[in-house]
C-alpha cells in the first residue's frame, strides 16, 4: 500500500527488513517488484516478480510424491 501511496523510501525500508526476516516470502518479493516498478526499474522488478512466482508455487515435487 505504501508503494501505491508514493511512500517509496518508507516502503523500501520495511521491505528490506521483511526480506531479511522472511527471505522465502512471495509477498515480500512481490512488494519489491512493485517498488521497483514505481522507481522505473523494470528489469529489477521482473527479477523480484519472478522470484515471487517461484516461491508462490513452492518447491518442486520430490521423489516421495512419485512413489
C-alpha positions as CSV (number, residue, x, y, z in Angstrom):
1,X,0.0,0.0,0.0
2,X,2.9,2.4,0.7
3,X,4.1,2.0,-2.8
4,X,0.7,2.9,-4.2
5,X,0.7,5.9,-1.9
6,X,4.1,7.1,-3.1
7,X,5.9,6.4,0.2
8,X,8.7,4.7,-1.6
9,X,11.6,5.3,0.9
10,X,9.4,4.0,3.7
11,X,8.3,1.0,1.7
12,X,11.9,0.2,0.8
13,X,13.0,0.2,4.4
14,X,10.1,-2.1,5.5
15,X,10.5,-4.4,2.6
16,X,14.3,-4.7,3.2
17,X,13.7,-5.6,6.8
18,X,11.0,-8.1,5.8
19,X,13.3,-9.7,3.3
20,X,15.9,-10.3,6.0
21,X,13.4,-11.9,8.3
22,X,11.4,-13.8,5.6
23,X,13.6,-14.4,2.6
24,X,11.2,-17.1,1.3
25,X,8.1,-14.8,1.3
26,X,6.5,-14.5,-2.1
27,X,4.6,-11.5,-0.8
28,X,7.8,-9.6,0.1
29,X,9.3,-10.3,-3.3
30,X,6.1,-9.1,-4.9
31,X,6.2,-5.9,-2.9
32,X,9.8,-5.3,-4.0
33,X,8.7,-5.9,-7.6
34,X,6.0,-3.2,-7.2
35,X,8.5,-0.9,-5.6
36,X,11.0,-1.3,-8.5
37,X,8.2,-0.6,-11.0
38,X,7.4,2.6,-9.1
39,X,11.0,3.5,-9.3
40,X,11.1,2.9,-13.0
41,X,13.4,-0.1,-12.7
42,X,11.5,-2.8,-14.7
43,X,14.5,-5.2,-15.1
44,X,14.8,-5.4,-11.3
45,X,11.1,-5.6,-10.9
46,X,11.0,-8.6,-13.2
47,X,13.6,-10.4,-11.1
48,X,11.5,-9.8,-7.9
49,X,8.3,-10.8,-9.6
50,X,9.9,-13.9,-11.0
51,X,11.2,-14.9,-7.6
52,X,7.8,-14.3,-6.1
53,X,6.2,-16.6,-8.6
54,X,8.8,-19.3,-7.9
55,X,8.1,-19.0,-4.2
56,X,4.3,-19.0,-4.6
57,X,4.4,-22.3,-6.5
58,X,6.6,-23.9,-3.8
59,X,9.4,-26.4,-4.1
60,X,9.5,-29.0,-6.9
61,X,7.9,-32.3,-6.0
62,X,10.3,-34.7,-4.5
63,X,10.7,-38.4,-5.1
64,X,8.3,-39.4,-2.3
65,X,5.3,-37.9,-4.3
66,X,6.3,-40.0,-7.3
67,X,6.2,-43.4,-5.4
